[in-house]
């Protein structure tokens, strides 16, 4: 079971970091601090989102698109808040932080669903 969970969390986080890192780069994020922020924000939100949904599946015994959407909306809100707060600091260059959170998470979630 532990190997399964480590694999599940590891694959999910790795794919998320790859996709959202690429989206951040295409979004215009080039600074080391800003790019590191994107990676750290995803290290914070992805494992928690995966854990919540996995626990839902274990206890409900089913998959649920509405539950996934609610979790993703929560992730978008948290990430948008963090990006927006850091965007106010001149040391970080995060253009359109709310848009970044929405686009990165919708695409990451969509690609993950296709996989």
Long-range contacts (C-beta under 8 A, 24 or more apart in sequence): 5-54, 8-50, 8-54, 9-47, 9-50, 9-51, 12-46, 12-47, 12-50, 12-112, 13-42, 13-43, 13-46, 13-47, 13-50, 15-108, 15-111, 15-112, 15-115, 16-42, 16-46, 16-108, 16-112, 17-42, 17-43, 17-46, 19-104, 19-107, 19-108, 19-111, 19-112, 20-104, 20-105, 20-108, 23-100, 23-103, 23-104, 23-107, 23-108, 24-100, 24-104, 27-95, 27-96, 27-100, 27-103, 27-104, 28-93, 28-95, 29-93, 29-94, 29-95, 29-100, 30-93, 31-92, 31-93, 33-91, 33-92, 34-86, 34-92, 34-93, 34-94, 37-82, 37-83, 37-86, 37-92, 37-94, 38-83, 38-104, 41-79, 41-82, 41-83, 42-79, 44-78, 45-75, 45-78, 45-79, 46-75, 49-74, 49-75, 68-109, 72-105, 72-106, 72-109, 75-105, 76-101, 76-102, 76-105, 76-106, 77-101, 79-104, 79-105
